[in-house]
Amino acid sequence: MILLLLGIFATGAGLGQATGGPFSWLGGGSKEPPREFPVLKPSKPVRMTIKSIKVAAPVMQVGLADDGSIAVPDLDRHNQAGWYEDGPTPGQFGPAIIVGHADTRTGPSVFHGLPKLPAGAKIEIVREDRSTAIFEVNSVERFDKGQLPAERVYGDYRRPGLRLITCGGEWRGGGIGYADNIIAFASLVSVRKP
């Protein structure tokens, strides 16, 4: 599965292959994941809330685009996030992947504020089973599109995790889009039952 994901992030969506290293100024540093954590049974995400950056958005399912990248919501649905349906659901072991636009020609989109998301901030994911998986941000990092720390982003199955991914950095236009990707790394810390 990791090999399929190496080419993710369609340029037209402003998402591209990522690499590099952390830029701690993005998310205000990093926070160690908790040592104890819950683990949930599979249940699809339907809505997400990130109060610290004013996100309250529906979450739709996305698969792979024709070019092998992870598909994202259409540009006319730029205030929706997309959960990669072939990966873990939020709360299962492994990194659940949720992608979204930073902006479009008409203005800011769902993950516009992602670079300002501070370590320790909470992300709430309402799931189809009506439970709410609550994640805590460990770090927000910027990666150049030239390389991707694939194992770190997609391969950590030691605990339930979450990756929020959008575009960022300098706008290059054409077939490139943005120069970088912004990735928020978060860990499951608690669950609210219905």
Contact map, one row per residue, 1 for C-alpha under 8 A:
11111000000000000000000000000000000000000000000000000000000000000000000000000000000000000000000000000000000000000000000000000000000000000000000000000000000000000000000000000000000000000000000000
11111100000000000000000000000000000000000000000000000000000000000000000000000000000000000000000000000000000000000000000000000000000000000000000000000110011000000000000000000000000000000000000000
11111110000000000000000000000000000000000000000000000000000000000000000000000000000000000000000000000000000000000000000000000000000000000000000000000000000000000000000000000000000000000000000000
11111111000000000000000000000000000000000000000000000000000000000001000000000000000000000000000000000000000000000000000000000000000000000000000000000000000000000000000000000000000000000000000000
11111111000000000000000000000000000000000000000000000000000000000001110000000000000000000000000000000000000000000000000000000000000000000000000000000100000000000000000000000000000000000000000000
01111111000000001000000000000000000000000000000000000000000000000000000000000000000000000000000000000000000000000000000000000000000000000000000000010100000000000000000000000000000000000000000000
00111111100000011000000000000000000000000000000000000000000000000001100000000000000000000000000000000000000000000000000000000000000000000000000000000000000000000000000000000000000000000000000000
00011111110000111000000000000000000000000000000000000000000000000001110000000000000000000000000000000000000000000000000000000000000000000000000000000000000000000000000000000000000000000000000000
00000011111011111000000000000000000000000000000000000000000000000000111000000000000000000000000000000000000000000000000000000000000000000000000000000000000000000000000000000000000000000000000000
00000001111111110000000000000000000000000000000000000000000000001010111000000000000000000000000000000000000000000000000000000000000000000000000000000000000000000000000000000000000000000000000000
00000000111111110000000000000000000000000000000000000000000000000000000000000000000000000000000000000000000000000000000000000000000000000000000000000000000000000000000000000011110000000000000000
00000000011111100000000000000000000000000000000000000000000000000000000000000000000000000000000000000000000000000000000000000000000000000000000000000000000000000000000000000011100000000000000000
00000000111111100000000000000000000000000000000000000000000000000000000100100000000000000000000000001000000000000000000000000000000000000000000000000000000000000000000000000000100000000000000000
00000000111111110000000000000000000000000000000000000000000000000000000000000000000000000000000000001100000000000000000000000000000000000000000000000000000000000000011100000001110000000000000000
00000001111111111000000000000000000000000000000000000000000000000000000000000000000000000000000000001000000000000000000000000000000000000000000000000000000000000000011000000000110110000000000000
00000011111001111100000000000000000000000000000000000000000000000000000000000000000000000000000000000000000000000000000000000000000000000000000010000000000000000000001000000001010110000000000000
00000111100000111110000000000000000000000000000000000000000000000000000000000000000000000000000000000000000000000000000000000000000000000000000111110000000000000000000000000000000010000000000000
00000000000000011111000000000000000000000000000000000000000000000000000000000000000000000000000000000000000000000000000000000000000000000000001111111000000000000000000000000000000110000000000000
00000000000000001111100000000000000000000000000000000000000000000000000000000000000000000000000000000000000000000000000000000000000000000000001111111000000000000000000000000000000000000000000000
00000000000000000111110000000000000000000000000000000000000000000000000000000000000000000000000000000000000000000000000000000000000000000000011101111000000000000000000000000000000000000000000000
00000000000000000011111000000000000000000000000000000000000000000000000000000000000000000000000000000000000000000000000000000000000000000000111000000000000000000000000000000000000000000000000000
00000000000000000001111100000000000000000000000000000000000000000000000000000000000000000000000000000000000000000000000000000000000000000001111000000000000000000000000000000000000000000000000000
00000000000000000000111111000000000000000000000000000000000000000000000000000000000000000000000000000000000000000000000000000000000000000001110000000000000000000000000000000000000000000000000000
00000000000000000000011111111100000000000000000000000000000000000000000000000000000000000000000000000000000000000000000000000000000000000011100000000000000000000000000000000000000000000000000000
00000000000000000000001111111000000000000000000000000000000000000000000000000000000000000000000000000000000000000000000000000000000000000000000000000000000000000000000000000000000000000000000000
00000000000000000000001111111000000000000000000000000000000000000000000000000000000000000000000000000000000000000011110000000000000000000001110000000000000000000000000000000000000000000000000000
00000000000000000000000111111100000000000000000000000000000000000000000000000000000000000000000000000000000000000011111000000000000000000011100000000000000000000000000000000000000000000000000000
00000000000000000000000111111100000000000000000000000000000000000000000000000000000000000000000000000000000000000001111000000000000000000010000000000000000000000000000000000000000000000000000000
00000000000000000000000111111110000000000000000000000000000000000000000000000000000000000000000000000000000000000000011000000000000000000011000000000000000000000000000000000000000000000000000000
00000000000000000000000100111111000000000000000000000000000000000000000000000000000000000000000000000000000000000000001000000000000000000111000000000000000000000000000000000000000000000000000000
00000000000000000000000000001111100000000000000000000000000000000000000000000000000000000000000000000000000000000000001100000000000000001110000000000000000000000000000000000000000000000000000000
00000000000000000000000000000111110000000000000000000000000000000000000000000000000000000000000000000000000000000000000000000000000000000100000000000000000000000000000000000000000000000000000000
00000000000000000000000000000011111000000000000000000000000000000000000000000000000000000000000000000000000000000000000000000000000000000100000000000000000000000000000000000000000000000110000000
00000000000000000000000000000001111110000000000000000000000000000000000000000000000000000000000000000000000000000000000000000000000000000000000000000000000000000000000000000000000000000010100000
00000000000000000000000000000000111110000000000000000000000000000000000000000000000000000000000000000000000000000000000000000000000000000000000000000000000000000000000000000000000000000000000000
00000000000000000000000000000000011111000000000000000000000000000000000000000000000000000000000000000000000000000000000000000000000000000000000000000000000000000000000000000000000000000000100000
00000000000000000000000000000000011111100000000000000000000000000000000000000000000000000000000000000000000000000000000000000000000000000000000000000000000000110000000000000000000000000001110000
00000000000000000000000000000000000111110000000000000000000000000000000000000000000000000010000000000000000000000000000000000000000000000000000000000000000000010000000000000000000000000001111000
00000000000000000000000000000000000011111000000000000000000000000000000000000000000000000011100000000000000000000000000000000000000000000000000000000000000000110000000000000000000000000000000000
00000000000000000000000000000000000001111100000000000000000000000000000000000000000000000111000000000000000000000000000000000000000000000000000000000000000000000000000000000000000000000000000000
00000000000000000000000000000000000000111110000000000000000000000000000000000000000000000011000000000000000000000000000000000000000000000000000000000000000000000000000000000000000000000000000000
00000000000000000000000000000000000000011111000000000000000000000000000000000000000000011111000000000000000000000000000000000000000000000000000000000000000000000000000000000000000000000000000000
00000000000000000000000000000000000000001111100000000000000000000000000000000000000000001100000000000000000000000000000000000011100000000000000000000000000000000000000000000000000000000000000000
00000000000000000000000000000000000000000111110000000000000000000000000000000000000000001100000000000000000000000000000000000011100000000000000000000000000000000000000000000000000000000000000000
00000000000000000000000000000000000000000011111100000000001100000000000000000000001000001100000000000000000000000000000000001111000000000000000000000000000000000000000000000000000000000000000000
00000000000000000000000000000000000000000001111100000000011100000000000000000000000000000000000000000000000000000000000000001111000000000000000000000000000000000000000000000000000000000000000000
00000000000000000000000000000000000000000000111110000001111000000000000000000000000000000000000000000000000000000000000000001110000000000000000000000000000000000000000000000000000000000000000000
00000000000000000000000000000000000000000000111111000011111000000000000000000000000000000000000000000000000000000000000000111100000000000000000000000000000000000000000000000000000000000000000000
00000000000000000000000000000000000000000000001111100111100000000000000000000000000000000000000000000000000000000000000000111000000000000000000000000000000000000000000000000000000000000000000000
00000000000000000000000000000000000000000000000111111111000000000000000000000000000000000000000000000000000000000000000011110000000000000000000000000000000000000000000000000000000000000000000000
00000000000000000000000000000000000000000000000011111111000000000000000000000000000000000000000000000000000000000000000001100000000000000000000000000000000000000000000000000000000000000000000000
00000000000000000000000000000000000000000000000001111110000000000000000000000000000000000000000000000000000000000000100011000000000000000000000000000000000000000000000000000000000000000000000000
00000000000000000000000000000000000000000000000001111110000000000000000000000000000000000000000000000000000000001101100000000000000000000000000000000000000000000000000000000000000000000000000000
00000000000000000000000000000000000000000000000011111111000000000000000000000000000000000000000000000000000000000000000000000000000000000000000000000000000000000000000000000000000000000000000000
00000000000000000000000000000000000000000000000111111111100000000000000000000000000000000000000000000000000001100000000000000000000000000000000000000000000000000000000000000000000000000000000000
00000000000000000000000000000000000000000000001111100111110000000000000000000000000000000000000000000000000000000000000000000000000000000000000000000000000000000000000000000000000000000000000000
00000000000000000000000000000000000000000000001110000011111000000000000000000011100000000000000000000000000001000000000000000000000000000000000000000000000000000000000000000000000000000000000000
00000000000000000000000000000000000000000000011100000001111100000000000000000011100000000000000000000000000000000000000000000000000000000000000000000000000000000000000000000000000000000000000000
00000000000000000000000000000000000000000000111100000000111110000000000000000001111000000000000000000000000000000000000000000000000000000000000000000000000000000000000000000000000000000000000000
00000000000000000000000000000000000000000000110000000000011111000000000010000001111000000000000000000000000000000000000000000000000000000000000000000000000000000000000000000000000000000000000000
00000000000000000000000000000000000000000000000000000000001111100000000000000000011110000000000000000000000000000000000000000000000000000000000000000000000000000000000000000000000000000000000000
00000000000000000000000000000000000000000000000000000000000111110000011110000000011110000000000000000000000000000000000000000000000000000000000000000000000000000000000000000000000000000000000000
00000000000000000000000000000000000000000000000000000000000011111000011000000000000111000000000000000000000000000000000000000000000000000000000000000000000000000000000000000000000000000000000000
00000000000000000000000000000000000000000000000000000000000001111111111000000000000000000000000000000000000000000000000000000000000000000000000000000000000000000000000000000000000000000000000000
00000000010000000000000000000000000000000000000000000000000000111111111000000000000000000000000000000000000000000000000000000000000000000000000000000000000000000000000000000000000000000000000000
00000000000000000000000000000000000000000000000000000000000000011111100000000000000000000000000000000000000000000000000000000000000000000000000000000000000000000000000000000000000000000000000000
00000000010000000000000000000000000000000000000000000000000000011111100000000000000000000000000000000000000000000000000000000000000000000000000000000000000000000000000000000000000000000000000000
00011011000000000000000000000000000000000000000000000000000000011111110000000000000000000000000000000000000000000000000000000000000000000000000000000000000000000000000000000000000000000000000000
00001011110000000000000000000000000000000000000000000000000000011111111000000000000000000000000000000000000000000000000000000000000000000000000000000000000000000000000000000000000000000000000000
00001001110000000000000000000000000000000000000000000000000001111001111100000000000100000000000000000000000000000000000000000000000000000000000000000000000000000000000000000000000000000000000000
00000000110000000000000000000000000000000000000000000000000001111000111110000000010000000000000000000000000000000000000000000000000000000000000000000000000000000000000000000000000000000000000000
00000000000010000000000000000000000000000000000000000000000001000000011111000000110000000000000000111000000000000000000000000000000000000000000000000000000000000000000000000000000000000000000000
00000000000000000000000000000000000000000000000000000000000101000000001111101101110000000000000000010000000000000000000000000000000000000000000000000000000000000000000000000000000000000000000000
00000000000000000000000000000000000000000000000000000000000000000000000111111100000000000000000000000000000000000000000000000000000000000000000000000000000000000000000000000000000000000000000000
00000000000010000000000000000000000000000000000000000000000000000000000011111100000000000000000000000001000000000000000000000000000000000000000000000000000000000000000000000000000000000000000000
00000000000000000000000000000000000000000000000000000000000000000000000001111100000000000000000000000000000000000000000000000000000000000000000000000000000000000000000000000000000000000000000000
00000000000000000000000000000000000000000000000000000000000000000000000011111111000000000000000000000000000000000000000000000000000000000000000000000000000000000000000000000000000000000000000000
00000000000000000000000000000000000000000000000000000000000000000000000011111111100000000000000000011011000011000000000000000000000000000000000000000000000000000000000000000000000000000000000000
00000000000000000000000000000000000000000000000000000000110000000000000000001111100000000000000000011000000011000000000000000000000000000000000000000000000000000000000000000000000000000000000000
00000000000000000000000000000000000000000000000000000000111100000000000010001111110000000000000000010000000001000000000000000000000000000000000000000000000000000000000000000000000000000000000000
00000000000000000000000000000000000000000000000000000000111100000000000110000111111000000000000001111000000001000000000000000000000000000000000000000000000000000000000000000000000000000000000000
00000000000000000000000000000000000000000000000000000000001111000000001110000001111100000000000001110000000000000000000000000000000000000000000000000000000000000000000000000000000000000000000000
00000000000000000000000000000000000000000000100000000000001111000000000000000000111110000000000111100000000000000000000000000000000000000000000000000000000000000000000000000000000000000000000000
00000000000000000000000000000000000000000000000000000000000011100000010000000000011111100000000111100000000000000000000000000000000000000000000000000000000000000000000000000000000000000000000000
00000000000000000000000000000000000000000000000000000000000011100000000000000000001111111000000000000000000000000000000000000000000000000000000000000000000000000000000000000000000000000000000000
00000000000000000000000000000000000000000000000000000000000000100000000000000000000111110000000000000000000000000000000000000000000000000000000000000000000000000000000000000000000000000000000000
00000000000000000000000000000000000000000000000000000000000000000000000000000000000111111000001110000000000000000000000000000000000000000000000000000000000000000000000000000000000000000000000000
00000000000000000000000000000000000000000100000000000000000000000000000000000000000011111111111110000000000000000000000000000000000000000000000000000000000000000000000000000000000000000000000000
00000000000000000000000000000000000000000111100000000000000000000000000000000000000010111111000100000000000000000000000000000000000000000000000000000000000000000000000000000000000000000000000000
00000000000000000000000000000000000000010111100000000000000000000000000000000000000000011111001100000000000000000000000000001010000010000000000000000000000000011100000000000000000000000000000000
00000000000000000000000000000000000001111100000000000000000000000000000000000000000000011111100100000000000000000000000000000000000010000000000000000000000000011000000000000000000000000001000000
00000000000000000000000000000000000000111100000000000000000000000000000000000000000000011111110100000000000000000000000000000000000000000000000000000000000000111000000000000000000000000000000000
00000000000000000000000000000000000000100000000000000000000000000000000000000000000000010011111000000000000000000000000000000000000000000000000000000000000011111000000000000000000000000000000000
00000000000000000000000000000000000000000000000000000000000000000000000000000000000000010001111100000000000000000000000000000000000000000000000000000000011111111100000000000000000000000000000000
00000000000000000000000000000000000000000000000000000000000000000000000000000000000000110100111110000000000000000000000000000000000000000000000000000000111110011110000000000000000000000000000000
00000000000000000000000000000000000000000000000000000000000000000000000000000000001100111111011111000000000000000000000000000000000000000000000000000000000000011110000000000000000000000000000000
00000000000000000000000000000000000000000000000000000000000000000000000000000000001100110000001111100000000000000000000000000000000000000000000000000000000000000111100000000000000000000000000000
00000000000000000000000000000000000000000000000000000000000000000000000000000000111100000000000111110000000000000000000000000000000000000000000000000000000000000111100000000000000000000000000000
00000000000000000000000000000000000000000000000000000000000000000000000100000000111100000000000011111000000000000000000000000000000000000000000000000000000000000001110000000000000000000000000000
00000000000000000000000000000000000000000000000000000000000000000000000110000111110000000000000001111100000011100000000000000000000000000000000000000000000000000001110000000000000000000000000000
00000000000011100000000000000000000000000000000000000000000000000000000100000110100000000000000000111111000011110000000000000000000000000000000000000000000000000000011000000000000000000000000000
00000000000001000000000000000000000000000000000000000000000000000000000000000000000000000000000000011111000111111100000000000000000000000000000000000000000000000000011100000000000000000000000000
00000000000000000000000000000000000000000000000000000000000000000000000000000100000000000000000000001111111111110000000000000000000000000000000000000000000000000000000000000000000000000000000000
00000000000000000000000000000000000000000000000000000000000000000000000000100100000000000000000000001111111110000000000000000000000000000000000000000000000000000000000000000000000000000000000000
00000000000000000000000000000000000000000000000000000000000000000000000000000000000000000000000000000011111000000000000000000000000000000000000000000000000000000000000000000000000000000000000000
00000000000000000000000000000000000000000000000000000000000000000000000000000000000000000000000000000011111100000000000000000000000000000000000000000000000000000000000000000000000000000000000000
00000000000000000000000000000000000000000000000000000000000000000000000000000000000000000000000000000011111110000000000000000000000000000000000000000000000000000000000000000000000000000000000000
00000000000000000000000000000000000000000000000000000000000000000000000000000000000000000000000000000111011111010000000000000000000000000000000000000000000000000000000000000000000000000000000000
00000000000000000000000000000000000000000000000000000000000000000000000000000110000000000000000000011111001111110000000000000000000000000000000000000000000000000000000000000000000000000000000000
00000000000000000000000000000000000000000000000000000010100000000000000000000111100000000000000000011110000111111000000000000000000000000000000000000000000000000000000000000000000000000000000000
00000000000000000000000000000000000000000000000000000010000000000000000000000000000000000000000000011110000011111100000000000000000000000000000000000000000000000000010000000000000000000000000000
00000000000000000000000000000000000000000000000000000000000000000000000000000000000000000000000000001110000111111110000000000000000000000000000000000000000000000000000000000000000000000000000000
00000000000000000000000000000000000000000000000000001000000000000000000000000000000000000000000000000100000001111111100000000000000000000000000000000000000000000000000000000000000000000000000000
00000000000000000000000000000000000000000000000000001000000000000000000000000000000000000000000000000100000000111111100000000000000000000001000000000000000000000000010000000000000001010000000000
00000000000000000000000001100000000000000000000000000000000000000000000000000000000000000000000000000000000000011111100000000000000000000001100000000000000000000000000000000000000001000000000000
00000000000000000000000001110000000000000000000000001000000000000000000000000000000000000000000000000000000000001111110000000000000000000000000000000000000000000000000000000000000000000000000000
00000000000000000000000001110000000000000000000000011000000000000000000000000000000000000000000000000000000000001111111010000000000000001001000000000000000000000000000000000000000000010000000000
00000000000000000000000001111000000000000000000000000000000000000000000000000000000000000000000000000000000000000001111110000000000000001011000000000000000000000000000000000000000000000000000000
00000000000000000000000000111110000000000000000000000000000000000000000000000000000000000000000000000000000000000000111110000000000000011111000000000000000000000000000000000000000000000000000000
00000000000000000000000000000010000000000000000000000000000000000000000000000000000000000000000000000000000000000000011111000000000000011100000000000000000000000000000000000000000000000000000000
00000000000000000000000000000000000000000000000001010000000000000000000000000000000000000000000000000000000000000000111111100000000000011000000000000000000000000000000000000000000000000000000000
00000000000000000000000000000000000000000000000001110000000000000000000000000000000000000000000000000000000000000000000111110000000001111000000000000000000000000000000000000000000000000000000000
00000000000000000000000000000000000000000000000111100000000000000000000000000000000000000000000000000000000000000000000011111000000001111000000000000000000000000000000000000000000000000000000000
00000000000000000000000000000000000000000000000111000000000000000000000000000000000000000000000000000000000000000000000001111100000111100000000000000000000000000000000000000000000000000000000000
00000000000000000000000000000000000000000000111110000000000000000000000000000000000000000100000000000000000000000000000000111110000111000000000000000000000000000000000000000000000000000000000000
00000000000000000000000000000000000000000000111100000000000000000000000000000000000000000000000000000000000000000000000000011111011110000000000000000000000000000000000000000000000000000000000000
00000000000000000000000000000000000000000011111000000000000000000000000000000000000000000100000000000000000000000000000000001111111110000000000000000000000000000000000000000000000000000000000000
00000000000000000000000000000000000000000011110000000000000000000000000000000000000000000000000000000000000000000000000000000111111000000000000000000000000000000000000000000000000000000000000000
00000000000000000000000000000000000000000011000000000000000000000000000000000000000000000000000000000000000000000000000000000011111000000000000000000000000000000000000000000000000000000000000000
00000000000000000000000000000000000000000000000000000000000000000000000000000000000000000000000000000000000000000000000000000111111100000000000000000000000000000000000000000000000000000000000011
00000000000000000000000000000000000000000000000000000000000000000000000000000000000000000000000000000000000000000000000000000111111110000000000000000000000000000000000000000000000000000000001111
00000000000000000000000000000000000000000000000000000000000000000000000000000000000000000000000000000000000000000000000000011110011111000000000000000000000000000000000000000000000000000000001111
00000000000000000000000000000000000000000000000000000000000000000000000000000000000000000110000000000000000000000000000000011110001111100000000000000000000000000000000000000000000000000001011100
00000000000000000000000000000000000000000000000000000000000000000000000000000000000000000000000000000000000000000000000001111000000111110000000000000000000000000000000000000000000000000001111100
00000000000000000000000000000000000000000000000000000000000000000000000000000000000000000000000000000000000000000000000001110000000011111000000000000000000000001100000000000000000000000111110000
00000000000000000000000000000000000000000000000000000000000000000000000000000000000000000000000000000000000000000000001111100000000001111100000000000000000000000000000000000000000000000111100000
00000000000000000000000000000010000000000000000000000000000000000000000000000000000000000000000000000000000000000000111111100000000000111111000000000000000000000000000000000000000000011110000000
00000000000000000000000000000111100000000000000000000000000000000000000000000000000000000000000000000000000000000000001100000000000000011111000000000000000000000000000000000000000000011110000000
00000000000000000000000100111110000000000000000000000000000000000000000000000000000000000000000000000000000000000000011000000000000000001111100000000000000000000000000000000000000000011100000000
00000000000000000000011101101100000000000000000000000000000000000000000000000000000000000000000000000000000000000110111000000000000000001111110000000000000000000000000000000000000001111000000000
00000000000000000000111101100000000000000000000000000000000000000000000000000000000000000000000000000000000000000010000000000000000000000011111000000000000000000000000000000000000001110000000000
00000000000000000001111001000000000000000000000000000000000000000000000000000000000000000000000000000000000000000000000000000000000000000001111100000000000000000000000100000000000111100000000000
00000000000000000111110000000000000000000000000000000000000000000000000000000000000000000000000000000000000000000000000000000000000000000000111110110000000000000000000000000000000111100000000000
00000000000000001111000000000000000000000000000000000000000000000000000000000000000000000000000000000000000000000000000000000000000000000000011111100000000000000000000000000000001110000000000000
00000000000000011110000000000000000000000000000000000000000000000000000000000000000000000000000000000000000000000000000000000000000000000000001111110000000000000000000000000000001110000000000000
00000000000000001111000000000000000000000000000000000000000000000000000000000000000000000000000000000000000000000000000000000000000000000000000111110000000000000000000000000000000000000000000000
00000000000000001111000000000000000000000000000000000000000000000000000000000000000000000000000000000000000000000000000000000000000000000000001111111000000000000000000000000000000000000000000000
00000100000000001111000000000000000000000000000000000000000000000000000000000000000000000000000000000000000000000000000000000000000000000000001011111100000000000000000000000000000000000000000000
00000000000000000111000000000000000000000000000000000000000000000000000000000000000000000000000000000000000000000000000000000000000000000000000000111111100000000000000000000000000000000000000000
01001100000000000000000000000000000000000000000000000000000000000000000000000000000000000000000000000000000000000000000000000000000000000000000000011111111000000000000000000000000000000000000000
01000000000000000000000000000000000000000000000000000000000000000000000000000000000000000000000000000000000000000000000000000000000000000000000000001111111100000000000000000000000000000000000000
00000000000000000000000000000000000000000000000000000000000000000000000000000000000000000000000000000000000000000000000000000000000000000000000000001111111100000000000000000000000000000000000000
00000000000000000000000000000000000000000000000000000000000000000000000000000000000000000000001000000000000000000000000000000000000000000000000000001111111100000010000000000000000000000000000000
01000000000000000000000000000000000000000000000000000000000000000000000000000000000000000000011000000000000000000000000000000000000000000000000000000111111100000000000000000000000000000000000000
01000000000000000000000000000000000000000000000000000000000000000000000000000000000000000000011000000000000000000000000000000000000000000000000000000111111110000000000000000000000000000000000000
00000000000000000000000000000000000000000000000000000000000000000000000000000000000000000000011000000000000000000000000000000000000000000000000000000011111111100000000000000000000000000000000000
00000000000000000000000000000000000000000000000000000000000000000000000000000000000000000000111000000000000000000000000000000000000000000000000000000000001111110000000000000000000000000000000000
00000000000000000000000000000000000000000000000000000000000000000000000000000000000000000000110000000000000000000000000000000000000000000000000000000000000111110000000000000000000000000000000000
00000000000000000000000000000000000010100000000000000000000000000000000000000000000000000001110000000000000000000000000000000000000000000000000000000000000111111000000000000000000000000011000000
00000000000000000000000000000000000011100000000000000000000000000000000000000000000000000111111100000000000000000000000000000000000000000000000000000000000011111100000000000000000000000011000000
00000000000000000000000000000000000000000000000000000000000000000000000000000000000000000111111100000000000000000000000000000000000000100000000000000000000000111110000000000000000000001111000000
00000000000000000000000000000000000000000000000000000000000000000000000000000000000000000100011111000000000000000000000000000000000000100000000000000000000000011111000000000000000000011111000000
00000000000000000000000000000000000000000000000000000000000000000000000000000000000000000000001111000000000000000000000000000000000000000000000000000000100000001111100000000000000000111100000000
00000000000000000000000000000000000000000000000000000000000000000000000000000000000000000000000011110000000000000000000000000000000000000000000000000000000000000111110000000000000000111000000000
00000000000000000000000000000000000000000000000000000000000000000000000000000000000000000000000011110000000000000000000000000000000000000000000000000000000000000011111000000000000011110000000000
00000000000001100000000000000000000000000000000000000000000000000000000000000000000000000000000000111100000000100100000000000000000000000000000000000000000000000001111100000000000011100000000000
00000000000001110000000000000000000000000000000000000000000000000000000000000000000000000000000000001100000000000000000000000000000000000000000000000000000000000000111110000000011111000000000000
00000000000001000000000000000000000000000000000000000000000000000000000000000000000000000000000000000100000000000000000000000000000000000000010000000000000000000000011111100000011111000000000000
00000000000000000000000000000000000000000000000000000000000000000000000000000000000000000000000000000000000000000000000000000000000000000000000000000000000000000000001111100000011110000000000000
00000000000000000000000000000000000000000000000000000000000000000000000000000000000000000000000000000000000000000000000000000000000000000000000000000000000000000000000111110000011100000000000000
00000000000000000000000000000000000000000000000000000000000000000000000000000000000000000000000000000000000000000000000000000000000000000000000000000000000000000000000111111000111000000000000000
00000000000000000000000000000000000000000000000000000000000000000000000000000000000000000000000000000000000000000000000000000000000000000000000000000000000000000000000001111101111000000000000000
00000000000000000000000000000000000000000000000000000000000000000000000000000000000000000000000000000000000000000000000000000000000000000000000000000000000000000000000000111111110000000000000000
00000000000000000000000000000000000000000000000000000000000000000000000000000000000000000000000000000000000000000000000000000000000000000000000000000000000000000000000000011111100000000000000000
00000000001100000000000000000000000000000000000000000000000000000000000000000000000000000000000000000000000000000000000000000000000000000000000000000000000000000000000000001111100000000000000000
00000000001101010000000000000000000000000000000000000000000000000000000000000000000000000000000000000000000000000000000000000000000000000000000000000000000000000000000000011111111000000000000000
00000000001111100000000000000000000000000000000000000000000000000000000000000000000000000000000000000000000000000000000000000000000000000000000000000000000000000000000000111111111000000000000000
00000000001001110000000000000000000000000000000000000000000000000000000000000000000000000000000000000000000000000000000000000000000000000000000000000000000000000000001111111001111110000000000000
00000000000000000000000000000000000000000000000000000000000000000000000000000000000000000000000000000000000000000000000000000000000000000000000110000000000000000000001111110001111110000000000000
00000000000000110100000000000000000000000000000000000000000000000000000000000000000000000000000000000000000000000000000000000000000000000000011110000000000000000000001111000000011111000000000000
00000000000000111100000000000000000000000000000000000000000000000000000000000000000000000000000000000000000000000000000000000000000000000000011110000000000000000000111110000000011111100000000000
00000000000000000000000000000000000000000000000000000000000000000000000000000000000000000000000000000000000000000110000000000000000000000001111000000000000000000000111100000000000111110000000000
00000000000000000000000000000000000000000000000000000000000000000000000000000000000000000000000000000000000000000000000000000000000000000001111000000000000000000011110000000000000011111000000000
00000000000000000000000000000000000000000000000000000000000000000000000000000000000000000000000000000000000000000100100000000000000000001111100000000000000000000111100000000000000001111100000000
00000000000000000000000000000000000000000000000000000000000000000000000000000000000000000000000000000000000000000000000000000000000000001111000000000000000000001111000000000000000000111110000000
00000000000000000000000000000000100000000000000000000000000000000000000000000000000000000000000000000000000000000000000000000000000000111110000000000000000000001110000000000000000000011111000000
00000000000000000000000000000000110000000000000000000000000000000000000000000000000000000000000000000000000000000000000000000000000000111100000000000000000000111100000000000000000000001111100000
00000000000000000000000000000000000011000000000000000000000000000000000000000000000000000010000000000000000000000000000000000000000011110000000000000000000000111100000000000000000000000111110000
00000000000000000000000000000000010111000000000000000000000000000000000000000000000000000000000000000000000000000000000000000000000001110000000000000000000000000000000000000000000000000011111000
00000000000000000000000000000000000011000000000000000000000000000000000000000000000000000000000000000000000000000000000000000000000011100000000000000000000000000000000000000000000000000001111100
00000000000000000000000000000000000001000000000000000000000000000000000000000000000000000000000000000000000000000000000000000000001111000000000000000000000000000000000000000000000000000000111110
00000000000000000000000000000000000000000000000000000000000000000000000000000000000000000000000000000000000000000000000000000000001111000000000000000000000000000000000000000000000000000000011111
00000000000000000000000000000000000000000000000000000000000000000000000000000000000000000000000000000000000000000000000000000000011100000000000000000000000000000000000000000000000000000000001111
00000000000000000000000000000000000000000000000000000000000000000000000000000000000000000000000000000000000000000000000000000000011100000000000000000000000000000000000000000000000000000000000111
